[in-house]
Amino acid sequence: MTTSPPNLLINPGAETGSLPPWMRNSDGNAFVDNGTRFTSLTPHSGSEHFCGGFAQQNTLTQNVNIFNGTQGYTAAQLDSGTLSAYVVFYELSLDQKIDDKGKVSLIFRSSTGAQISNENTPFV
């Protein structure tokens, strides 16, 4: 029996129709669309998706506290070194003259906010 790991993100596919709790970078203008703004970019699943906007570089960030009581993880599990992260995402670009790219970065932090490690998917 194969089990799927729990999704720790809130609003992972933009299904609420708005960005929160995702945060844009200061120069970014990423937004949520249901396929009406760009008719050639329809959601992979569901009715909404995130769009990168028109800035040079857009990022969406979400902080996930795995010890907040709802995720069910303990400090002992984290310290054991047996926890892992599983990343899946979909990226679709407009057919245009600019180079659209998408990737996911995971930054692992201590309880004080210090960076422990950083993992990145390749650009799509």
C-alpha positions, -999 to +999 in steps of 0.1 A: +000+000+000+014+034-010+004+064+010+006+100-002+025+124+021+003+151+036+002+185+018+014+210+043+005+241+021-026+262+026-043+271-007-017+251-028-036+254-061-051+289-057-085+273-052-097+300-028-095+325-057-070+347-039-033+347-030-033+345+008-016+329+026+009+332-002+029+364-002+043+381-033+078+395-035+080+433-033+084+439-071+061+410-081+026+411-095+017+375-095-021+369-094-048+342-094-067+334-125-094+310-136-084+309-172-103+341-182-074+365-182-052+342-203-075+319-222-046+297-233-036+291-197-063+270-181-060+255-146-043+221-145-070+209-121-097+227-102-109+261-113-081+285-104-043+288-108-014+311-100+000+333-128+034+349-127+023+384-138+045+408-158+074+416-136+110+406-143+109+381-114+079+370-094+079+348-064+052+335-041+062+325-006+044+305+021+058+298+056+048+264+070+053+257+107+054+219+110+052+221+148+020+242+151-001+213+163-021+207+131+007+191+112+014+164+138+052+164+136+074+165+167+109+179+173+121+144+179+109+133+144+128+163+129+159+156+149+159+119+138+167+129+103+140+106+088+116+133+076+117+141+039+100+166+016+082+156-016+076+183-042+052+182-072+041+212-092+028+220-126+041+248-148+027+261-181+041+291-201+026+313-227+040+310-262+059+343-263+093+357-269+104+358-233+118+330-213+092+319-187+106+295-161+092+280-129+108+263-099+101+255-063+125+264-035+122+249+000+141+267+027+142+248+060+146+270+091+151+265+128+127+276+154+146+309+156+144+315+118+180+306+110+183+288+076+192+251+081+192+241+044+178+251+010+166+228-017+155+238-053+138+220-081+153+225-115+138+252-136+110+240-159 
